[in-house]
């Protein structure tokens, strides 16, 4: 009979020596951004692979190993891990799993014990390693150097620009596949800049991204624009949202996905706000404020580039997002994605994107309150805002989810014809 490890004490721990011997499997949490993150990790000497297994088999594995009352992203991540380990593609004696933890008040910060228990039940030899900035899981933390952290932050800006330009190009491309080719070219270009140590040249790199996408010949037709907001996993992960962006493209729409760096800035500024609202440590708030100011300065530089070129609408200024949030929720409401969700819906409405899918996973109470719960207030402020809240969970069928979105799109098309 197979021995199941005591996941609280008796489980394999990641250490630095495993960098040379182990392949690291990463769940596809950020389907856009992981394209560059994976390559950065490889440049740093890690054998990293982003999991692309998908479909009902993955969800079924998650249901077998995680209680169905646990939030949906955890179920997806565990299912993707187990399904991959069962595939026979990997040497289980030399494979590790990586997961991020925000350290906030949502369940994601507590995934580690759930993941360890699930993995140890099947594969007690496979270590699980945590990436976090909150002192969690000190004995199994990924060795994130300052240099690597800085690289990942810069990669976030470039990945956002590629995603932002792609979504404004793909629906209108005259030659099918041209936007995909340009996307691949831009990813390769950015990775090359990291390999050559030129990744901090934001102006040159972002200018190259914009001009490369601007070279794609577009049809110029008008299409319904649909914003995607919500909990970070189902907002970005194809597995979590049933390929929502692809579905919107198939419906002849332009998906508008806010930048990931907005979430990063949200997490940072919340620490600063903790000092203001709750009297937390002054030094920590001061340090985080310095980091925030630096990253926000980079964001403003990128916005100016978009505005100067004129080919694409610019990403949102995070300080404007904070002002948008204040119209709906106090910035002290920070559990989960908290005030960021209504802030993004408000900012989208102000830029003419009235149609919004608010993606919410089962088991995420904070985001149901800050997302679905804020819709009425937002509609009172923006009379034409057309929002549909869509729940993603193992019992909800893709057909039902898409039908709810199609109802929203029917109204959106009527409004487009009238305008």
C-alpha positions as CSV (number, residue, x, y, z in Angstrom):
1,X,0.0,0.0,0.0
2,X,1.4,3.4,-1.0
3,X,2.4,5.6,1.9
4,X,0.9,9.0,1.8
5,X,3.1,11.7,3.3
6,X,2.0,14.0,6.1
7,X,1.7,17.2,4.0
8,X,2.2,19.4,7.1
9,X,5.7,18.1,7.9
10,X,6.7,15.1,5.7
11,X,6.9,16.3,2.2
12,X,9.8,16.9,-0.3
13,X,11.2,20.4,0.0
14,X,12.6,22.5,-2.8
15,X,16.2,23.6,-2.4
16,X,18.6,25.5,-4.7
17,X,20.4,22.3,-5.8
18,X,17.3,21.2,-7.6
19,X,17.7,24.0,-10.1
20,X,20.3,21.7,-11.9
21,X,18.3,18.5,-11.6
22,X,14.6,19.2,-11.8
23,X,12.1,20.4,-14.4
24,X,9.7,23.0,-13.0
25,X,6.1,22.7,-14.2
26,X,4.1,26.0,-14.0
27,X,0.3,26.1,-14.3
28,X,-0.9,28.3,-17.2
29,X,-2.2,31.0,-14.9
30,X,-1.4,33.9,-17.3
31,X,-1.8,32.6,-20.8
32,X,-0.2,35.7,-22.3
33,X,2.5,36.6,-19.9
34,X,3.9,33.1,-19.4
35,X,5.2,33.2,-23.0
36,X,8.0,35.5,-21.9
37,X,8.3,34.4,-18.2
38,X,9.1,30.8,-19.3
39,X,11.9,32.1,-21.5
40,X,13.3,34.3,-18.7
41,X,13.4,31.4,-16.3
42,X,15.3,29.4,-19.0
43,X,17.8,32.2,-19.4
44,X,18.3,32.1,-15.6
45,X,19.2,28.4,-15.9
46,X,15.9,26.8,-14.9
47,X,14.3,24.0,-16.9
48,X,10.8,25.5,-16.8
49,X,7.7,24.4,-18.7
50,X,4.3,26.1,-18.7
51,X,1.5,23.5,-18.7
52,X,-0.9,23.7,-21.7
53,X,-3.1,20.6,-20.9
54,X,-6.7,21.6,-21.0
55,X,-10.3,20.3,-21.1
56,X,-12.7,18.3,-19.0
57,X,-10.0,15.7,-18.0
58,X,-8.1,18.4,-16.2
59,X,-11.1,19.6,-14.3
60,X,-12.1,16.0,-13.4
61,X,-8.6,15.5,-11.9
62,X,-9.1,18.7,-9.9
63,X,-12.5,17.5,-8.6
64,X,-10.9,14.2,-7.5
65,X,-8.3,15.8,-5.4
66,X,-9.8,19.1,-4.1
67,X,-13.1,19.5,-2.2
68,X,-15.7,21.0,-4.6
69,X,-16.3,23.9,-2.1
70,X,-12.8,25.1,-2.8
71,X,-12.5,28.0,-5.2
72,X,-12.4,27.1,-8.8
73,X,-8.8,28.4,-9.7
74,X,-7.4,26.0,-7.1
75,X,-9.3,23.1,-8.6
76,X,-8.0,24.1,-12.1
77,X,-4.4,24.4,-10.9
78,X,-4.4,21.1,-9.0
79,X,-6.1,19.4,-12.0
80,X,-3.5,20.7,-14.4
81,X,-0.7,19.4,-12.1
82,X,-2.1,15.9,-11.6
83,X,-3.1,15.5,-15.3
84,X,0.4,16.5,-16.4
85,X,2.1,14.2,-13.9
86,X,-0.1,11.3,-15.0
87,X,0.8,11.8,-18.7
88,X,4.1,9.9,-18.5
89,X,6.0,12.8,-20.1
90,X,8.0,13.6,-17.0
91,X,10.6,12.0,-14.8
92,X,8.8,12.2,-11.5
93,X,12.0,11.9,-9.5
94,X,13.2,15.1,-11.1
95,X,10.1,17.2,-11.4
96,X,8.9,20.1,-9.3
97,X,5.7,22.2,-9.3
98,X,5.6,26.0,-8.9
99,X,2.8,28.1,-7.5
100,X,2.4,31.7,-6.6
101,X,1.0,33.1,-3.4
102,X,-0.1,36.7,-3.0
103,X,-0.2,36.6,0.8
104,X,-3.6,38.4,0.8
105,X,-6.8,37.5,2.5
106,X,-8.2,35.2,-0.3
107,X,-7.9,31.5,-0.4
108,X,-5.1,31.6,-3.0
109,X,-2.7,32.3,-0.2
110,X,-3.7,29.0,1.3
111,X,-3.4,26.9,-1.9
112,X,-0.1,25.5,-0.8
113,X,-1.4,23.1,1.8
114,X,-4.2,21.9,-0.5
115,X,-1.8,21.4,-3.4
116,X,0.8,19.6,-1.3
117,X,-1.9,17.3,0.1
118,X,-3.3,16.5,-3.4
119,X,0.2,15.9,-4.9
120,X,1.5,13.8,-2.0
121,X,-1.6,11.5,-2.3
122,X,-0.4,10.5,-5.8
123,X,3.2,11.6,-6.1
124,X,4.9,12.0,-2.7
125,X,8.3,12.5,-4.4
126,X,7.4,15.7,-6.2
127,X,8.2,18.9,-4.4
128,X,5.9,22.0,-4.6
129,X,7.7,25.3,-4.5
130,X,6.1,28.7,-3.6
131,X,6.8,32.1,-5.1
132,X,5.6,34.8,-2.6
133,X,6.7,38.0,-1.0
134,X,4.9,37.5,2.3
135,X,7.2,35.1,4.1
136,X,5.0,32.2,3.4
137,X,6.3,28.6,3.0
138,X,9.9,29.7,3.9
139,X,11.1,26.1,3.7
140,X,9.8,25.6,0.2
141,X,10.2,29.1,-1.3
142,X,11.6,29.7,-4.8
143,X,14.9,31.6,-4.7
144,X,13.7,34.8,-6.3
145,X,16.7,37.1,-6.6
146,X,16.3,40.9,-7.0
147,X,17.7,40.6,-10.5
148,X,15.1,38.0,-11.5
149,X,12.3,40.0,-9.8
150,X,13.2,43.1,-11.8
151,X,13.2,41.1,-15.0
152,X,9.8,39.6,-14.3
153,X,8.4,43.1,-13.6
154,X,9.7,44.5,-16.9
155,X,8.4,41.4,-18.7
156,X,5.0,42.2,-17.3
157,X,5.0,45.6,-19.1
158,X,6.1,44.1,-22.4
159,X,3.6,41.2,-22.2
160,X,0.8,43.7,-21.5
161,X,1.8,45.8,-24.6
162,X,1.8,42.7,-26.8
163,X,-1.5,41.5,-25.4
164,X,-3.0,45.0,-25.7
165,X,-1.8,45.5,-29.4
166,X,-2.8,42.0,-30.4
167,X,-6.4,42.3,-29.2
168,X,-6.7,45.6,-31.1
169,X,-5.2,43.9,-34.2
170,X,-6.5,40.3,-34.4
171,X,-10.2,41.1,-35.0
172,X,-9.5,43.4,-37.9
173,X,-6.6,41.6,-39.7
174,X,-7.1,41.4,-43.5
175,X,-4.7,38.5,-43.9
176,X,-5.6,35.7,-41.5
177,X,-2.8,34.7,-39.1
178,X,-0.9,38.0,-39.6
179,X,-1.6,39.1,-36.0
180,X,-0.4,35.8,-34.6
181,X,2.8,36.0,-36.6
182,X,3.5,39.5,-35.4
183,X,2.8,38.4,-31.8
184,X,5.4,35.6,-32.1
185,X,7.9,38.0,-33.6
186,X,7.4,40.5,-30.7
187,X,7.8,37.7,-28.1
188,X,11.0,36.6,-29.7
189,X,12.3,40.2,-29.9
190,X,11.5,40.8,-26.2
191,X,13.2,37.5,-25.2
192,X,16.3,38.5,-27.2
193,X,16.5,41.8,-25.3
194,X,16.5,39.9,-22.0
195,X,19.1,37.5,-23.3
196,X,21.3,40.5,-24.3
197,X,20.7,42.4,-21.1
198,X,18.9,45.3,-22.8
199,X,15.5,44.6,-21.2
200,X,15.4,48.0,-19.3
201,X,15.3,50.0,-22.5
202,X,11.5,50.4,-22.2
203,X,11.2,53.1,-24.9
204,X,12.9,51.2,-27.6
205,X,11.3,47.8,-26.8
206,X,7.8,49.2,-26.5
207,X,8.2,51.3,-29.6
208,X,9.2,48.2,-31.5
209,X,6.1,46.3,-30.3
210,X,3.8,49.1,-31.3
211,X,5.3,49.6,-34.7
212,X,5.4,45.9,-35.5
213,X,1.7,45.5,-34.7
214,X,0.9,48.7,-36.5
215,X,2.4,47.2,-39.7
216,X,-0.5,44.7,-39.9
217,X,-3.1,45.6,-42.6
218,X,-6.5,46.1,-41.0
219,X,-10.0,46.1,-42.4
220,X,-11.2,49.3,-40.6
221,X,-14.6,47.9,-39.9
222,X,-16.5,48.6,-36.6
223,X,-16.9,45.8,-34.1
224,X,-18.3,45.3,-30.7
225,X,-15.7,45.8,-28.0
226,X,-16.0,43.7,-24.9
227,X,-14.0,44.3,-21.7
228,X,-12.9,41.4,-19.5
229,X,-12.5,42.0,-15.8
230,X,-12.7,39.8,-12.7
231,X,-10.6,37.5,-10.5
232,X,-7.1,37.3,-11.8
233,X,-7.0,33.6,-12.7
234,X,-10.3,33.4,-14.7
235,X,-9.6,36.8,-16.2
236,X,-6.3,35.7,-17.9
237,X,-6.2,31.9,-17.8
238,X,-7.7,30.1,-20.8
239,X,-8.4,27.0,-18.7
240,X,-10.2,29.1,-16.1
241,X,-12.4,31.1,-18.5
242,X,-13.1,28.5,-21.1
243,X,-11.0,30.4,-23.8
244,X,-13.1,33.5,-23.3
245,X,-10.9,35.7,-25.6
246,X,-11.1,33.2,-28.4
247,X,-14.9,32.9,-28.0
248,X,-15.3,36.7,-28.3
249,X,-13.1,36.7,-31.4
250,X,-15.3,34.0,-32.9
251,X,-18.3,36.2,-32.2
252,X,-16.7,39.0,-34.3
253,X,-15.8,41.1,-31.2
254,X,-12.7,42.8,-30.0
255,X,-11.7,41.6,-26.5
256,X,-10.3,44.2,-24.2
257,X,-8.3,42.8,-21.4
258,X,-6.8,45.3,-18.8
259,X,-3.1,45.1,-18.1
260,X,-1.7,42.6,-15.6
261,X,0.6,45.3,-14.2
262,X,-2.6,47.0,-12.9
263,X,-2.9,44.1,-10.6
264,X,0.7,44.3,-9.6
265,X,0.4,48.0,-8.8
266,X,-2.9,47.3,-7.0
267,X,-1.1,44.8,-4.7
268,X,1.8,47.3,-4.1
269,X,-0.4,50.3,-3.4
270,X,-2.6,48.3,-1.0
271,X,0.4,48.0,1.3
272,X,0.8,51.8,1.2
273,X,-2.9,52.1,1.9
274,X,-2.6,49.8,4.9
275,X,-0.5,52.5,6.6
276,X,-3.2,55.1,5.8
277,X,-6.3,53.1,6.7
278,X,-5.0,50.7,9.3
279,X,-1.9,52.2,10.8
280,X,0.5,49.5,9.6
281,X,4.3,49.9,9.5
282,X,5.6,53.2,8.2
283,X,8.9,51.9,6.8
284,X,7.2,49.1,4.8
285,X,4.7,51.6,3.4
286,X,7.5,54.0,2.5
287,X,9.5,51.3,0.7
288,X,6.5,50.0,-1.2
289,X,5.6,53.6,-2.2
290,X,9.1,54.0,-3.8
291,X,8.6,50.8,-5.8
292,X,5.1,52.0,-6.8
293,X,6.4,55.4,-8.0
294,X,9.1,53.7,-10.1
295,X,6.7,51.2,-11.8
296,X,4.0,53.9,-12.3
297,X,6.6,56.1,-14.0
298,X,7.3,53.3,-16.4
299,X,3.6,52.8,-17.1
300,X,3.2,56.6,-17.8
301,X,6.1,56.4,-20.3
302,X,4.4,53.5,-22.1
303,X,1.1,55.4,-22.2
304,X,2.8,58.4,-23.8
305,X,4.2,56.1,-26.5
306,X,0.8,54.7,-27.3
307,X,-0.6,58.2,-27.4
308,X,2.2,59.6,-29.6
309,X,2.0,56.7,-32.1
310,X,-1.8,56.8,-32.3
311,X,-2.2,53.3,-33.8
312,X,-3.8,51.9,-30.7
313,X,-5.7,53.2,-27.7
314,X,-3.4,53.4,-24.7
315,X,-3.5,51.2,-21.6
316,X,-5.1,52.8,-18.5
317,X,-3.2,55.0,-16.1
318,X,-3.3,53.3,-12.8
319,X,-3.7,56.6,-10.9
320,X,-6.9,57.1,-13.0
321,X,-8.0,53.7,-12.0
322,X,-7.7,54.7,-8.3
323,X,-9.9,57.7,-8.9
324,X,-12.4,55.5,-10.7
325,X,-12.5,53.1,-7.7
326,X,-13.2,56.0,-5.3
327,X,-16.6,56.6,-7.1
328,X,-17.7,53.1,-6.2
329,X,-15.6,51.5,-3.4
330,X,-13.2,52.7,-0.8
331,X,-9.6,51.6,-1.5
332,X,-9.6,49.8,1.9
333,X,-11.7,47.1,0.2
334,X,-8.8,45.0,-0.9
335,X,-9.7,41.3,-0.4
336,X,-9.2,39.4,-3.6
337,X,-9.2,41.9,-6.5
338,X,-11.4,44.2,-4.4
339,X,-11.7,47.8,-5.6
340,X,-9.7,47.0,-8.8
341,X,-12.7,45.3,-10.4
342,X,-15.1,48.2,-10.3
343,X,-12.2,50.6,-11.1
344,X,-11.5,48.7,-14.3
345,X,-15.2,48.5,-15.3
346,X,-15.5,52.3,-14.7
347,X,-12.3,53.0,-16.7
348,X,-13.5,50.8,-19.6
349,X,-16.9,52.7,-19.6
350,X,-15.1,56.0,-19.8
351,X,-13.1,54.9,-22.8
352,X,-16.3,53.9,-24.7
353,X,-16.2,50.2,-23.8
354,X,-19.7,49.7,-22.3
355,X,-19.9,46.0,-22.8
356,X,-18.1,44.0,-20.1
357,X,-17.8,40.4,-18.9
358,X,-17.2,40.2,-15.2
359,X,-15.6,36.8,-14.8
360,X,-16.0,35.3,-11.3
361,X,-14.9,31.9,-10.1
362,X,-16.9,29.7,-7.7
363,X,-15.9,30.1,-4.1
364,X,-14.4,33.7,-4.5
365,X,-16.7,35.6,-2.1
366,X,-14.7,38.9,-2.2
367,X,-14.8,39.2,-6.0
368,X,-18.6,38.4,-6.1
369,X,-19.1,41.3,-3.7
370,X,-16.7,43.7,-5.4
371,X,-17.6,42.5,-8.9
372,X,-21.3,41.5,-9.2
373,X,-22.2,43.5,-6.1
374,X,-20.9,46.8,-7.7
375,X,-22.7,46.4,-11.0
376,X,-25.9,48.3,-9.9
377,X,-23.8,51.3,-8.7
378,X,-21.8,51.3,-11.9
379,X,-25.0,51.3,-14.0
380,X,-26.3,54.2,-12.0
381,X,-23.1,56.1,-12.9
382,X,-22.8,54.9,-16.5
383,X,-26.3,54.6,-17.9
384,X,-25.3,52.6,-21.0
385,X,-23.0,50.1,-19.3
386,X,-23.8,46.6,-20.5
387,X,-22.4,44.1,-17.9
388,X,-22.8,40.4,-17.6
389,X,-21.4,38.6,-14.5
390,X,-20.4,35.0,-15.5
391,X,-19.6,32.4,-12.9
392,X,-16.9,29.8,-13.8
393,X,-17.1,26.5,-11.8
394,X,-16.9,22.8,-12.6
395,X,-20.7,22.4,-12.7
396,X,-21.3,25.3,-15.1
397,X,-21.4,24.3,-18.7
398,X,-19.5,26.2,-21.4
399,X,-22.8,26.4,-23.4
400,X,-24.6,28.2,-20.6
401,X,-21.7,30.6,-20.0
402,X,-21.5,31.4,-23.7
403,X,-25.3,31.9,-24.0
404,X,-25.2,34.4,-21.2
405,X,-22.5,36.3,-23.0
406,X,-24.4,36.1,-26.3
407,X,-27.4,37.8,-24.7
408,X,-25.1,40.6,-23.6
409,X,-23.7,40.8,-27.1
410,X,-27.1,41.0,-28.7
411,X,-27.7,44.2,-26.8
412,X,-24.2,45.4,-27.6
413,X,-24.8,44.9,-31.4
414,X,-28.1,46.9,-31.2
415,X,-26.3,49.7,-29.4
416,X,-23.5,49.7,-32.0
417,X,-26.0,50.0,-34.9
418,X,-27.7,52.9,-33.2
419,X,-24.4,54.8,-32.6
